[in-house]
């Protein structure tokens, strides 16, 4: 099957973010979305460590060691960017002041349950972190993830087996194989990565994909 690269997947997510939106980018793959704002749009990216107006990654050699996001990734800032303490940042997240959050995931269930903070073979002390605040306070949750685990097992499930971050919170899932909406009927296909068939993608998805 054809799989999108991380950069192509980030660009696909960015395409669906409307002009003027305030968006939190979660740790990991979602941080790359800030580099792909479609021409003619202004999107204000938020990082939970206290930045509003996150820009793309700086060119190699031009990093500022004091300019990092919640993933400890070097960033630039957009014109008009602001900085604030954690309490203000979490007030934005919990208080409904953001429009969209783009998060990574270990598992997503067909009813929109999200598991993105612990696995059964956890090597480090688990900590759900700010994701639980985002899924409660942000009205639209996009998930950006690989469609399968490294061994080929599915990550889009009938029911999550890992500890949950939130119940029924996911709006849309972007994977390297397909884009899927979460509906009252379960996963509904939005589009397939070019060259893939629904039959092939369904074969690596535990939950049913409705066309």
C-alpha positions, 0 to 999 in steps of 0.5 A: 500500500502507498503510505504518506510521509510524515511531511505529506501527512502534516500538509494534508492536516494543515489543508483542513485547518481554516483561516483564522483558527487557533490550533494546538499542536500536540507532541510528536508528528503534529508539531510539523503541521505548522510548516504547511499553512496553505497560502492565503491563510493565517493560522495561530498555533498554540504550544502548551508550554506558553506560546501563541504564534508558533512558526515552522522549524528554523533552518539548521544552524539558526536555532535559538536554544530558548525557543522550543515548543512542548516537544522540545523542538526548535521553533520560530515565531509568527509576527505578533507571537506572545509568551505566557506562563503555564497557568494561562496556557492551560486556561486557554486549553480548558476554557474553550479558547482554541478551535482545534487540537491536533494530537498523536495517538496509539489507538483510536476507537470507532466511537472516538475514544482516544488513547495517546499517553501509555502503552502496556509495555510502558518503559517510563512512569506514565503521565497523561499530561496536557492532552487530557485538558485539550480533549476536554476544552477544545471542541474539535480534535484531529488525530494524526497517526500511523494507520498500523503499528510496526508489526502491522497490527491495527491502531483503529479499533472497535475498542481501545485497549490502552488507558484512555485520554478522553471518551468520544473526543476524536472528530477526524483521523488522519493516517498515512493510509486514509482520512476518516471521520468519526461518526455515530456509525463509526469510522466513515471514509473521507479519502484514501491515500492515492493508490490505495483501495478501501479493501486494502485499508480495511484489512489493516483496520479492526473497526469497520470503515463505512464508505 
